[in-house]
Amino acid sequence: MLRSTQFSHVFALMALLLVYTYASPLTLTSHNLTASNRVVTCTDSQRWIPHGVMPFPHNCYDALEHMRQIEGNKRADQRFEFLARDARQITRLLPLWTPRIYTVRTCTIAVTMLSSYKPWDLPPETPPESRRGPYPTSETATLAELIAGAQAVVTSCVEQKGQGGWDAEGWSRQGIAVTAWQTRSPIDRLVHAQIPPQLEDFATNGVSEA
C-alpha cells in the first residue's frame, strides 16, 4: 500500500493533469466564439475609396496606433456607453460621444453609431437580416473591443484587399460601427459633419497629418 505522503503526491499530479487537460480547451473555445462573432464587411465603394483602392495601406496601421494613443487615458477593458450626436444617455456608464475620428494622412478610422447612417451609406446596401435597423442611438462596449474591430478591418480589408470596411460592435444590438475609409472621401465628409459640439476639440486632436 502507498503511504499517505505518496498518495498525496499522486493525487496532486492527477489533479494538475486534469486542470491542464480541461481548462485549456475552454479558454480556446471562448476565444474562437469571440472571433467567430466578428464579421467584417469590406467595400470598394467610391463613397469610401474614390479611386477604387485604398492608397498607402500602412497609413491605416498608423491611424490604428493613433486611436490607441488618443484613447490611451481610458481603461481598455472598461465598458462605456457610446452615444449618437443627439442621443440621451440611458445607463450609468461613462458616456463617450460619437463620431470619434482618428486620421493619419490618407486613412481614417472612425467609431460611429450605425443609427447615423442611411441605407446607401453603409455597404452592402442590402445588409444581412441580422444587421438591418433600426439601430440604437446608444450602445455599450469596451475600447478593447473597438480597437480589436478596427484591427480586423485594417487587416482583412485594407491590407489584404486594398479596400475600406467596417465591423459592428456592441453588447446589446451591435449598434456601433468601426470603420476604415479614405480621408476626405464622401463618407468621411458626411461623418465629419455629424461631430457633436462635445467632440469638436477631440476631432481636431484626433487628426494627424504627420
N, C-alpha and C positions, 0 to 999 in steps of 0.2 A: 504493500500500500504506500501511496505517496504521503510524505509528511505534509503537515499543514502549510509550511512555507513554500514547498514545491508546488502544491496545489494552487496556492495563491498566485504564483508566478505564471503557471499555465493558464489559469483563468484570466489573468490580466492580459496575456498575449492574445488569447482568443477574442477578448473584448476589443482590443486595438484593431485586429483584423476585421472584425465586423464593422467597426466605425469606418475604416478605410474603404471597405467594400461597398457600403451602402450610402455613406454620406456624400462621397464624391459625385456619383451619378446624379444625385438630387441637385447639386449645385449646377452641373452641366445642363440638366433639364430646364432649370429655371432660366439660365442664360439663353438657351435655344428658344424658349417660349417668348422671351422678350424680343429676340432678334426677329422671330417669325411674324410678330405683330407689327413690325415696322415695314410699311410698303411705300417705297419711293417712286414717285412719278416723274419721269424725265420728259422734256419737251424741247423741240426746235422751233417753237412758235416765234414769229418775228416780233411779237409784242414783248417777248422775253429776251431774245437774242436776235437783233435786227438783221444781222448778216448770215444767220443760219448756223453759226458755230461760235462757241464761247471763246473769245480771244484770251490768250495768256492764262491758261487754267491755273497756274501757280498762284495767281493773284487771289484765287478763292481760298487757298490754304492760308494765305496771309490774312484774308478777311476773317477766316475762322479763328485764327490766333488773336486778331483784333477784337473779336467778340469775347473771347476768354478774358482779355485784358480789361475791356470796358466793364464787364460784369464781375470782375475779379474781387470786388469788395463784398460780394454776397456769397453765402454758403451754397455750394453747388447742389447739395442734397436737400436743401430746404424747399418746401412746397410754397409757391406763390400763387396769387390769383392774378391772372393776366386778363386785361380788360380792353375792349374796343374803345374808340375815341369817346363816345357818348354813353358808354355803359355805366350802370350803377353796380357798386360792389355788393356781393351777396354772401360773402364769407367773412370770417375774422382774420384771414390770412393777410400778409402784407401785399398790397396791390402793386402791380407793375403794368404801366400803360403801354399800349401798342399803337402804331408800329414801332418796333425797335430795329434800327438800321445800322449795319456795320459794313462800311465800304472801304475797299483798298483798290485804287486805280480802276481797272475795268470790271471788277467783280463786286457785287453787292449781295450780302446775306441779310435777310430780314426775318423778323419774328412778327407775324401779324395774326389777326383773328380771321378765320375762314368766313365769318359773317360779313366781313368788309369787302368781299369780292362779289362781282357779278358773275353769272354762269360762264360768260365768254372770256373772263379774265384768267380763270384757273383751269389749265389744261388737265385732262381732256375736257372738252366742252360738255360731254355727257359722262360724268364720273360714275364709278360703280355705285350700286344701290346703297352700299354701306357708307358712302361719303356724300350723299345728297342732303341738302339742308332741309329746313332752316337750321343754321348752326348757332350755337350760343354766343352771346357777346361777352360772356365771362367763362373762363376755364382755368383749371389749376394744373400746374406742372412744376417740375424742378428744372433748374438751369442745366443740370447734368443731362437730363432727358433731351432738352432742346439742343444742346451742343452736340450730343450723340446723333440727333436727327440731322443737324447741319453737316456733320462729318459724313453721314451716309449719303446725303445729296451730293456733296462735293466729290466723293469717291465714285459713286455709281453713275452720276450724270455728267458732271463737269470733266473729271479726269478720264473716265472710260469711254464716254460718248461725245464729248465736246458740246454738251447741251446744258440748258438750265434744268431746274427741277424743284420739287417740293416734297415735304413729308408732313403728315398730320400727327400731332402730339396732343396730349391732354388726358386727364384721369376720368373725365365724365363722358364726353362725346367726341374726343379728339378734335376739339374746336380750334386748335392753334396750328397755323401753317408755318413751317420753317422752310424758307425758300432761298434759292440762289439764281441770280439773273445778271444780265449785263447792265452795268452802270449807265444811267441816262437813257435806258430803253423806255418804251411807252409805259410798261407796267411799273418801272422804277419811278417815273414821274407821277404816276397815279397814286402810288403808295406814299410818296413824299407829301403829296397834297393832303393826306389824311393824318399827318402828325398832329397830335393834340398840343395845346399850349403847355401842358406839363412837361412835354418832351422836346421843346424847341431847343433848349440848351444841349440836351442829350444828342439830338440829331446833328448838331454842329460838331460836338466832340466825337461823335461816332463815325465821322468821315475822315479818312486818311488818304491824302493824295501822294504821300511819300512812297 
